[in-house]
Amino acid sequence: MSKQYFLSLMAVFCLSLVFCLSLASCREDDVVFEPETVPVDKPESPSAHTSVRGFYLLNEGNMGSNKSTLDYYDCETGEYLRNIFAAANPSVPKELGDVGNDVRIYGGKLYAVINCSNKVEVMDRYTARRLGQIDIPNCRYIRFHEGYAYVSSYAGPVELNPSYEQLGYVAKVDTATFQVLDRCLVGFQPDELEIVGNTIYVANSGGYMFPNYESTVSVIDVPSFTETRRIEVARNLHRLRADKRGNLWVSSRGDYYAQPSRLYRIDLETETLADSLDIAVSNFFLDGDSLYLYSVEWSYVSMSNEITYGIVDVARREIITRNFITDGTERLIRIPYGIMVHPRTKDIYITDARNYVSPGTLYCFDKAGKQKWNVRTGDIPAHFAFLED
């Protein structure tokens, strides 16, 4: 059995350099998980997890491999269940499709956005039994508001092209019928979206248009479902989240050359760019006034990644720490790829995509930043959704 390794750019989705593995014949680490249950943690008292039953973890799977899977961690039993979609749906293909890009719970349903399969899988929130699907080309992220789902879409095909001509859009979906009711055009390659009141904010990346990235946040009026304006922020935007203080926090991935990744703040009252913080951001999770983040910042100048973990106090708008892992175990994490904080225990969950083509790892740290446990996941573990009563 022979193997060949090579380096390739997967900028179309991760928009950063990742390592891909090409095989001459077969591959020893190409594991397709059968459903299984793994004991992970001795649970704390039930009161510590009040209303939180557990959480889902969507594994992306390397693009083109059709290996997106869904795992579940039970906070009450301390068990980690792998590939539960396969167990809950024996009559359908045991993988969810090609590139799981987002997962959310709304009402009685669990929604998994499967990017390159051009669909949103809809499941029962408690059993993961398949209820149907929403067909949206090159779909990216999903949010909900007053009975409707709003899904960002790149709209056009996967194509790196500085002159890309297809604008992206946000689709409005009826959560009862799974039908797309309307579309609102935004910028090129829209990624995350946030809904505040009757307004949708969308981070336009222009990720397919390297080096001609987008640099705006689209503002959509929900009642008329029209784009009312765009806010100029920075190049290659990705994630955004509103805090309780009237701010929208937006991450820029930069251009991987001279312009670094940064965290930006938009004042929602004036809908203008207010300031920025000098910290790189790949992904973040907002818990109260604490914004937990990590960064895997690739540079074509140094031809290397710089990995950081940090916490920003959004009330004081300052960086509290540039490494919240305090026991040195961050050295075990090769490529941090997902982040979440438990609302009650304040445990911090970090996923590791490792080499992007073999099973990843989920790490749990306590609120002091010390590792509690870790467990093997599917390929490229990335997106979380808490299951609450």
ChimeraX attribute file (.defattr): number of C-alpha atoms within 10 A of each C-alpha:
attribute: neighborCount
match mode: 1-to-1
recipient: residues
	/A:1	8
	/A:2	9
	/A:3	12
	/A:4	9
	/A:5	11
	/A:6	9
	/A:7	11
	/A:8	12
	/A:9	13
	/A:10	15
	/A:11	14
	/A:12	17
	/A:13	17
	/A:14	12
	/A:15	19
	/A:16	19
	/A:17	20
	/A:18	18
	/A:19	14
	/A:20	16
	/A:21	15
	/A:22	14
	/A:23	13
	/A:24	10
	/A:25	9
	/A:26	11
	/A:27	13
	/A:28	10
	/A:29	9
	/A:30	12
	/A:31	13
	/A:32	15
	/A:33	18
	/A:34	12
	/A:35	16
	/A:36	12
	/A:37	15
	/A:38	13
	/A:39	13
	/A:40	18
	/A:41	19
	/A:42	11
	/A:43	14
	/A:44	13
	/A:45	9
	/A:46	13
	/A:47	10
	/A:48	15
	/A:49	18
	/A:50	14
	/A:51	13
	/A:52	19
	/A:53	17
	/A:54	21
	/A:55	18
	/A:56	25
	/A:57	26
	/A:58	32
	/A:59	31
	/A:60	30
	/A:61	29
	/A:62	21
	/A:63	20
	/A:64	11
	/A:65	14
	/A:66	18
	/A:67	25
	/A:68	26
	/A:69	29
	/A:70	29
	/A:71	22
	/A:72	24
	/A:73	23
	/A:74	19
	/A:75	21
	/A:76	18
	/A:77	16
	/A:78	16
	/A:79	18
	/A:80	22
	/A:81	20
	/A:82	24
	/A:83	26
	/A:84	23
	/A:85	23
	/A:86	21
	/A:87	17
	/A:88	17
	/A:89	16
	/A:90	10
	/A:91	8
	/A:92	12
	/A:93	10
	/A:94	22
	/A:95	19
	/A:96	27
	/A:97	24
	/A:98	23
	/A:99	28
	/A:100	33
	/A:101	23
	/A:102	25
	/A:103	26
	/A:104	22
	/A:105	22
	/A:106	15
	/A:107	10
	/A:108	9
	/A:109	19
	/A:110	24
	/A:111	25
	/A:112	26
	/A:113	32
	/A:114	29
	/A:115	25
	/A:116	22
	/A:117	19
	/A:118	21
	/A:119	22
	/A:120	29
	/A:121	21
	/A:122	23
	/A:123	22
	/A:124	17
	/A:125	19
	/A:126	13
	/A:127	14
	/A:128	21
	/A:129	19
	/A:130	18
	/A:131	12
	/A:132	14
	/A:133	18
	/A:134	19
	/A:135	16
	/A:136	24
	/A:137	19
	/A:138	21
	/A:139	31
	/A:140	29
	/A:141	23
	/A:142	25
	/A:143	20
	/A:144	18
	/A:145	16
	/A:146	7
	/A:147	11
	/A:148	18
	/A:149	20
	/A:150	24
	/A:151	25
	/A:152	31
	/A:153	28
	/A:154	28
	/A:155	21
	/A:156	16
	/A:157	12
	/A:158	12
	/A:159	11
	/A:160	14
	/A:161	14
	/A:162	14
	/A:163	11
	/A:164	18
	/A:165	10
	/A:166	14
	/A:167	17
	/A:168	24
	/A:169	26
	/A:170	32
	/A:171	23
	/A:172	22
	/A:173	21
	/A:174	16
	/A:175	19
	/A:176	9
	/A:177	10
	/A:178	19
	/A:179	14
	/A:180	18
	/A:181	10
	/A:182	13
	/A:183	18
	/A:184	16
	/A:185	20
	/A:186	27
	/A:187	24
	/A:188	27
	/A:189	31
	/A:190	33
	/A:191	30
	/A:192	24
	/A:193	25
	/A:194	21
	/A:195	18
	/A:196	15
	/A:197	9
	/A:198	13
	/A:199	17
	/A:200	22
	/A:201	22
	/A:202	30
	/A:203	32
	/A:204	33
	/A:205	31
	/A:206	29
	/A:207	32
	/A:208	25
	/A:209	20
	/A:210	19
	/A:211	16
	/A:212	17
	/A:213	21
	/A:214	24
	/A:215	23
	/A:216	24
	/A:217	30
	/A:218	21
	/A:219	23
	/A:220	23
	/A:221	16
	/A:222	16
	/A:223	8
	/A:224	10
	/A:225	19
	/A:226	16
	/A:227	21
	/A:228	12
	/A:229	14
	/A:230	20
	/A:231	17
	/A:232	14
	/A:233	24
	/A:234	25
	/A:235	25
	/A:236	30
	/A:237	31
	/A:238	27
	/A:239	22
	/A:240	26
	/A:241	20
	/A:242	19
	/A:243	18
	/A:244	10
	/A:245	11
	/A:246	15
	/A:247	20
	/A:248	22
	/A:249	21
	/A:250	26
	/A:251	27
	/A:252	25
	/A:253	28
	/A:254	24
	/A:255	22
	/A:256	20
	/A:257	12
	/A:258	10
	/A:259	13
	/A:260	18
	/A:261	26
	/A:262	21
	/A:263	23
	/A:264	22
	/A:265	23
	/A:266	23
	/A:267	16
	/A:268	15
	/A:269	8
	/A:270	9
	/A:271	16
	/A:272	15
	/A:273	19
	/A:274	14
	/A:275	12
	/A:276	17
	/A:277	14
	/A:278	12
	/A:279	21
	/A:280	25
	/A:281	27
	/A:282	25
	/A:283	21
	/A:284	26
	/A:285	18
	/A:286	19
	/A:287	15
	/A:288	12
	/A:289	16
	/A:290	18
	/A:291	20
	/A:292	25
	/A:293	25
	/A:294	25
	/A:295	23
	/A:296	23
	/A:297	20
	/A:298	23
	/A:299	19
	/A:300	12
	/A:301	9
	/A:302	10
	/A:303	10
	/A:304	12
	/A:305	16
	/A:306	11
	/A:307	19
	/A:308	19
	/A:309	22
	/A:310	21
	/A:311	22
	/A:312	22
	/A:313	16
	/A:314	21
	/A:315	13
	/A:316	9
	/A:317	14
	/A:318	13
	/A:319	16
	/A:320	16
	/A:321	13
	/A:322	16
	/A:323	17
	/A:324	21
	/A:325	20
	/A:326	12
	/A:327	12
	/A:328	11
	/A:329	13
	/A:330	20
	/A:331	8
	/A:332	10
	/A:333	18
	/A:334	16
	/A:335	20
	/A:336	27
	/A:337	24
	/A:338	25
	/A:339	21
	/A:340	23
	/A:341	23
	/A:342	17
	/A:343	15
	/A:344	12
	/A:345	14
	/A:346	15
	/A:347	19
	/A:348	24
	/A:349	19
	/A:350	24
	/A:351	29
	/A:352	25
	/A:353	28
	/A:354	21
	/A:355	17
	/A:356	20
	/A:357	22
	/A:358	20
	/A:359	22
	/A:360	26
	/A:361	23
	/A:362	23
	/A:363	21
	/A:364	21
	/A:365	22
	/A:366	17
	/A:367	15
	/A:368	13
	/A:369	18
	/A:370	18
	/A:371	20
	/A:372	13
	/A:373	13
	/A:374	16
	/A:375	15
	/A:376	16
	/A:377	27
	/A:378	28
	/A:379	30
	/A:380	31
	/A:381	31
	/A:382	25
	/A:383	22
	/A:384	24
	/A:385	19
	/A:386	21
	/A:387	20
	/A:388	14
	/A:389	9
